[in-house]
Amino acid sequence: MLGTSERPKKVVLVANTSWNIHNFRRRLITQLLERGVDVYVLAPYDNYSKNLGKVHYIELPMDRRGTDPLREICLLARLICIFYIVRPDVILSYTPKCNIYAAIGARILGIPIITNISGLGTAFIRRSWLTRVVKYLYRVALKGSVRVFFQNRDDQRLFLDKGLVSAEQARLLPGSGVDLQRFSPAPVPANGSGAFVFLCVARLLKDKGIEELVEAVKLLKPRYPHLECRLLGFLDLQNPSAIGAELLQAWVAEGTVDYLGSSDNVVDPLRHCDCVVLPSYREGTPRSLLEAASVGKPIVTTDTVGCRETVEDGVTGLLCRVRDAVDLKDKMEKMLRLSESERAAMGAKGREKMQREFDERIVIDRYLETISEILEERCRSAAALFEAKRSA
C-alpha cells in the first residue's frame, strides 16, 4: 500500500529531540523514503537536525521537563496547527510529552497515530502529583491511538491494568531494535595494561544507577586495582535526576571513573571493554545493552523493568538488585573472576539472543505493516463513503 497511490503518502514523526530520531529511527525513515513516502520530522532543533536526510524538518520548540500550563497549551496548539497544515496520513510519536500531545492533536483532527511507549520516565520512577497528572493525560490521549507499541511487558501490563490502553491497541516491540551489521563482534587488540574494563553507556542520571555504580567501584578498587570503570554519555543537566558536573569531576579526579564524554561512535568503546554495566532503576528497553550484547559483550544490569528482558541471568550476563551498590559490587566481582573464555561464551550467547529477538528489522517491519494496515483501512473507508454519497 505504501507508495502505490496517486499521491505520495505523508508520515509525520514527533519526538522531543532530533537526536532521538537520528539515533533510533533513521533506518525506518530510510525505508519509508524508499517506498515513496513524504516524511516529516517534528522535533526541537539540535546538532542532529541537519543530519536527518531527505525529510521535511519542522522545528518544534519545547521544554522537555516543563510543566507550565500556558507553555504546554501553546505546545499542543502548535502541534495541532502543524498537523492541520501538513495533513499527514499517519503520525508516529515517541517520548512521553510528544506521545501525549501528539495523540491529543491527532484525535482532535481525526488523524491515525501510532504511539511508542519507550519508557515511563521520571514521573513513574519518582511518584508524585505529576504521576497522577501524566496517567490522566495518557488515558485521555491514547484513546485515539490506533496502535500503542510498548518496549517491555511490564509497561504494557501497567497500562492495560490501569485502563490507559485497550488490548486491541497494545502491542509489544523488542525495544528500538539493534543494527546487527553495525554492532557486530570483531577482534580487539589487547590494551596491554592488563586492566579489566567495565563500560557504562548512559545519560549521567541518578535514575540510571550511576551513584550505585560509583559506590560499587569504590568497594572493588582496593582488591582489584587493575579495574577501570568508563562512563560514556552526556550530562543531561536539565533532568531533575542529573549527576552534577562538579560531582563527576570529583569522581574522575579521585580515579574512580574515566569519563569519555558523549559520542556517536559507540562501537569502538564497546569493543574495547570487558563487560558492559547498567544499574538503571527502570527502562523501556535500553539500546545500550542491545548494542553491547550484539557486539558480544557480557552484561551486568538490574533485575528491573526493561533491563531484565535484555539478559538471561547467568547465561548472557548477570542481574543485580535495584538501588543496591553492594549487590552490584558482588555481581561485578563475579564477572571479574570469570575466565576470559567464560565471558566470551556469555557474549556469544548474548549475540545469539540479539539475532533471535532484537533485530532492528523486526521493529521496522512491524511499523511498515501497521502503517500499511492503517492506509488500507483509510482507503476502504473513503471508498465506502464515496459509494454511499453516490448512491444517495
N, C-alpha and C positions, 0 to 999 in steps of 0.2 A: 504493500500500500504506500510505503514511503517513496516519494519521488515519482509516482506514477500518475498523478492527477494533472489537470490542465494548468494548474499554477503551483509554484513551489510551496510546500508546507512551511509553516513558521513554528519554531520551537524556542521558547524562552527559558534560560537557566538563571536562577536567582540565588545568590549566596552573600555572606557578609564580608568576603574578601575576594579579590581577583586571584590571590594566591591559592585559595581553596579550589577554584575552578581549574586553574592551571595545573595544579598538582594531582587532583583527584578525578577530573572529568575531561581531560584533554583528549584521550582516546575515544571516549563516547562522542565528543564533538566532531572528531575526525570521521567517525562512522556516519554521523548524521549528514555532514557536508558531502561525503562521497555518495550519499543517496539523494542528493539534490535538495536537501532541506536548508532553508534560511535559518541560521542560528543567531539568536540574540543573547547577549550576556549582560545581566544587570548586577553590578557589584560596586562597592566603593573603589576609588582609584588607588592603586598602589604600584609597586615596581613591576608587577606582573601583568598589569592591564594592557600594556602594549604588546605582550607576547602571547596573546590568546588565539592567534591565527586569523583565518578569514571569517571572522564573526562580526556582527554588528554590536559593538560595545557601547553600552549606555551607563554613564556614571550614576551610581546610586549612593549619595552621601548618607551615612547613618552612624549613630553612636551605638556600637555593638553592645555596650553594657548599660546604656542609658535607660532610665525609667521615667523621664519627664513626660507627663501625659501629652502636652502640646506637641513636643517633638515626635512622639510616637504616632500621634494622629496625622501629623504632616508626612511622616514616612509612609503610612498607609495610603494617604491621599495621593502621594507621588506615585506609588506603585499602581494604584487604580488608574491614574491618568496614563501612565506608560502602557499598561495592558490595553486600555481603550484605544490608544493611538496605534499600537503595533498590531493588535487583534491577532494574537497567536492562536494556533490550533491546539497547542499543548504547552503547559508550563511545568518545568521541573524545578523544585525548590530544595534547598539544602541549608543547614544551620538553623538553630532554634527560632530566632526572631524572624528570619525570612520565611521559614515554614509557616509560622502563624499568620503574618501579614499578607503573604502571597496567597495563602489559602482563602483568607477572608476576601481579598480583592477578586480572586478568581471566582469565588462563589457569588459575589455581587454581580459580576459580569457574565456569569454562565460559561466560563472557560474551563475545560478539563485541566486538572492539575494532579501531578504525581509528587507526593511528598516523601522525602527521605529523612528518617529519624536516625541520624548517625551517632547520636549520643544525647543524653539528657542535660548535661552541663551542670554548672554550679548550683542552679536553682533546685536541682533534685539531690545534690550531694549535701548541701547546707540548707536544711529545711527552715523555711521562714514564711512570712506573709507572701513573699514573691512566689514561692512554690505553689500556693493556692491560686494565685492570680494566673500563673502560667498554665496550670491544669485547666482552669476555666476557659482560658483563651484557646487552648488546644481543643477542648471539647466543642467549642463554637466553630472554630476554624476548620477542623478536619472533617466536619460533616459534608463538606463539598468536595473533598479529595476523592478522585476515582480510585487511586491506589496509594497506600501508605507502606513504604518499604522500611523495614527495621533491620538493624545490623546484628542483633542478637535476640535470642528467645526471651530473655528476662525483660527487656524493654517492651517487646511485643506483648508479653503476658501482662505486664503492668498496665499498658494502655487498654488492653481488652478488659481486664478486671475492673478498671476504673470507668469503663464506658466511654473512653475518649475516642475509640475507633470501633468499627464493627468487624466481625470475622470476614465479611465479604471484601473489606478494604485491605486488611492487613496481610502482608506477605514478608517473607524473610529473604534477605540477601547476605552473601558472605562478605560483609563489610563493603569497602570500595574495591575489593579485589587487589591482586598484585600482578604486575607485569613480570611474568616468569622468564622472559627473554632478557630483559634489562637486569633483573635481580636474579642472577644465576651464580652457582658456585664457581670458583676459579682458584687456581693455585696462588697462594700468597707467600711472598718471600719472608723468611724468618726475620724478626725485627732485631735479632742479635743481642738484645738487652736481657733476655730471659724473663721479661715481665709477663705477668698474666693480666690481660686487659679486659675489663668489663666496660661495656659501652651502653649508655642510656640515650636514646634518641627521643626527645620530647620537648614540648614547651616547658620552660622552667617555672613550674607552678607547684604549690604545696599539694594540690589535688593529684598531681602526678606521682606523689610519694618521694619527691626529691629530698626532703628533710630526712625521711627514714633511710634513704639510700646513703646519704652522707654519714648518718649515725652508724649504719652497718659497716661502712668502710673504715670509720674510726675504730670500731671494735676489732676489725680484721687486721689492720695495718701492723700492729705490734707483732703478730705471729707470722704475717705474710708481707714482709717489707717490699717484695717484688710485685705486689698488686698495684695496678693502675685503674683508676675509675675516670672515664672520659664522659663528658656531657656534651651533647650536640643538640642545639635547639635555641630558639630565640627567646629573649626576655620579653614576655608579654606584660609590660608594666601596667597596662590599663585593666588587667584582670585582678579582681579582688583577692585571688589566690596566688598572686605573683611572688616569686622569690626576688628580693631586692638586689640591686647591683652591688651594693656595699657588702652584703652578706656573701654573695657569690665570690667577690674578690677576696674576702677573708678566707673562704674555703680553698681558693686557688693558692693564696699566699702561704697557707699552712701546709700545703702539699696533699690535701685530702682528695681534691679532684683536679682534673685538667679540663678547662673549658675550651671547646673547639669552635665556639660561636655558632652561627647558623649557616647552612649551606644547602644548595640544590643537589650537590654531589654526595649522596648518602651511601652509594655503593662502596666506595673505597674505604671509608671508616668502618663499615660493616665487615668488609673482608679482612680488615687489619685488626680485628678484635677476636677474643676467645669466646666471649659469651655476651649476649645482649640482656639487659635487665630493665624492667619497667614495673616499679611497685605502685602503680596507679590505684586510686580509690574506686574508680568506675570509668568505663569506656563504652563506646559504641562497639567497634572492632578496631583496635589500634593498628593503623597501617604500618607503623614502625616494626611491630612484631611479625606481621606478614612478610615484610621485606627481609627481616633478619632470618626467618625460617627459610625463605626462598633462597637466600644466599647460602644456607646450610649451617647456620649458627644455632647452638643450643640456647635456650631462653630460661631466665628466671623472672617470673611475674606473679602477680597476686591472684589468689583464688577469688575473683570477683567478677561482676557483670562485665562482659565484653572481653576481658583478658583470658579467662579460663577456656573460652572457645578456641583460642589460638594454640593451645598447648595440650598435649597428652602427658599428664604428670608421670614423671619417671621414664618416659619414652622419648619425647622430643624436648623436654625441659623439666623444670621444677616449679611448683606452685607454693607460694608462701601466704601467710595471713596478712590481711589488710591492716595498715597503720601499725605494724609490729616490726620494729627495727631489729629486734633480737632474732625473730624467726627468719627475717630476710637475711640476716647475717649467717644464720645456720645453713640456709639453702645456698647462699653464695659460697660458703666454705665447702659444702658438699660438692658443688660444681668444681671448685678449685682442686679438690682432692681426687676427682675422677682422672683416669688416664686420658691421654690425648686421643687414643683410639675410641674410648668410650664416648667422649664428647663428639668426635667425628660421626659416630654411629647415631647419636641423638640428632645431630644436624642433618644427616641424610634422611632420617625418618621425618624430620620437620619439613624438608623439601618435598618429600612424597605427599605429606599432608596438604601442603600448599597446592601441588599439582592436582590433587584429588578434590579439594573442597574450596579453594580460594582463588582460582584462576580468574584474572580480571575479565576474561572473555565471558564468563558466566554472568557477571554483572551487566556487561554491555548488552549481551543477547537478551537478558531479561527486560532491560529498558526498551530496546528496539521492538521486542514482541509486544510490550504493553502499549507503547506509542502507536504501533500499527493497529492493535485492537481498538484503541480509542478512536483513531481516524476512520476505521471501517464502520464503527458504530455511528459516528457523526454523519458519514455518507449515507448510511441506511436511514437514519432519522431525517436527513434533509430530503432524500428521495421520497420517503413516505409522506412528508409534509407537502412536497410539491404535487404528489399524486392526489392527495386529499383536496388541495386547493383547485386542481384541475377538474376534479370530479364534482366539486361544489356547484 
